[in-house]
Amino acid sequence: MPFLPERKIPSIPVLNNSNTLILIVTSIYAIFCAPFIEELVFRGFIWKIFEEKKINNIIILIITSFLFASFHFEIYRFPFLFVAGFIFGLLRMQTTRIGASIVAHTTNNSIVSILGIVIPLIIPPE
């Protein structure tokens, strides 16, 4: 309105950075989309194919964990991704429900994403 003085709204410096916006969008994807899609593929679709071929669940667990870790194309994180995939697979195997692995995967990605946002606020990069 022209008759009111212009008022500057204080900004939060960390949110003015376009990299922060990318980080937030990526985190939303990592928390909500990736776990759902990846679990449907690895602990759903691929798991079912091996199950229908009457392959032992432990072998399926190892194969899907390996494929899950390989899918990320991050050689330095492969051991962590394999163990994470193994845990997600154990949950799927024990409960016979993919929902358990989706919740675990979402929880894992939530923690990692939140730490990725909070740690740079506490310890700013140089």
C-alpha positions in Angstrom: 0.0 0.0 0.0 1.5 3.3 -1.1 0.5 5.3 2.1 2.3 2.9 4.5 6.0 3.2 5.0 8.1 0.3 3.5 9.0 -2.1 6.2 11.9 -4.5 5.8 11.3 -8.0 7.2 14.3 -9.4 8.9 15.6 -12.4 7.0 17.1 -15.6 8.3 20.6 -15.6 6.6 20.7 -19.4 6.2 17.5 -19.4 4.2 18.7 -16.7 1.8 21.2 -19.1 0.3 20.0 -21.0 -2.8 22.1 -24.0 -1.7 19.9 -24.2 1.4 16.8 -24.4 -0.7 18.3 -27.2 -2.7 19.3 -28.9 0.6 15.7 -28.6 1.9 14.1 -29.9 -1.3 16.6 -32.8 -1.4 15.9 -33.6 2.2 12.2 -33.7 1.6 12.8 -36.1 -1.3 15.2 -38.2 0.8 12.8 -38.4 3.7 9.5 -39.0 1.9 10.0 -40.2 -1.7 13.2 -42.2 -1.8 12.4 -44.6 1.1 9.0 -45.4 -0.3 10.2 -45.9 -3.9 13.4 -47.8 -2.9 11.6 -50.1 -0.5 8.9 -50.9 -3.1 11.7 -51.8 -5.5 14.1 -53.7 -3.3 12.0 -55.1 -0.5 8.9 -55.3 -2.6 9.3 -56.1 -6.3 12.8 -57.7 -6.3 12.2 -59.6 -3.0 8.9 -61.0 -4.4 10.7 -62.2 -7.6 13.2 -64.2 -5.6 10.5 -65.4 -3.2 8.5 -66.8 -6.1 11.6 -68.7 -7.3 11.7 -70.4 -3.8 15.0 -68.8 -2.9 15.9 -68.9 0.8 15.0 -65.6 2.6 18.6 -65.2 3.9 19.9 -65.3 0.4 17.2 -62.8 -0.7 18.2 -60.6 2.2 21.8 -60.6 1.2 21.1 -60.1 -2.6 18.6 -57.2 -2.0 21.0 -55.6 0.5 23.8 -55.8 -2.1 21.6 -54.4 -4.9 20.3 -51.6 -2.6 23.9 -50.5 -1.7 25.1 -50.8 -5.3 22.1 -48.8 -6.6 23.4 -45.7 -4.8 26.7 -45.7 -6.7 28.6 -44.5 -3.7 31.5 -46.8 -3.2 32.8 -45.1 0.0 29.3 -45.5 1.6 28.7 -49.0 0.3 29.3 -50.8 3.6 26.9 -48.5 5.5 24.3 -48.8 2.7 24.7 -52.6 2.7 24.1 -52.8 6.5 21.2 -50.3 6.3 19.6 -52.4 3.5 20.2 -55.5 5.5 18.4 -54.0 8.5 15.5 -52.9 6.4 15.4 -56.3 4.8 15.4 -58.0 8.3 12.5 -55.9 9.3 10.6 -56.8 6.1 11.5 -60.5 6.6 10.5 -60.6 10.3 7.2 -58.8 9.9 6.5 -60.0 6.3 5.4 -56.5 5.7 7.1 -53.8 3.6 5.7 -51.1 5.8 8.3 -51.9 8.5 11.2 -51.4 6.2 9.6 -48.2 4.8 9.3 -46.7 8.3 12.9 -47.7 9.2 14.2 -46.3 5.9 12.2 -43.0 6.4 13.5 -42.7 10.0 17.1 -43.3 8.9 16.8 -40.7 6.1 15.1 -38.2 8.4 17.9 -38.4 11.0 20.6 -38.0 8.3 18.7 -35.1 6.6 18.0 -33.2 9.8 21.6 -33.6 10.9 22.7 -32.4 7.4 20.7 -29.2 8.0 21.4 -28.6 11.7 25.1 -29.4 11.9 26.1 -26.6 9.4 24.0 -24.1 11.5 25.9 -25.1 14.6 29.3 -25.5 13.0 29.3 -23.2 10.0 31.5 -24.4 7.0 34.6 -22.3 6.6 
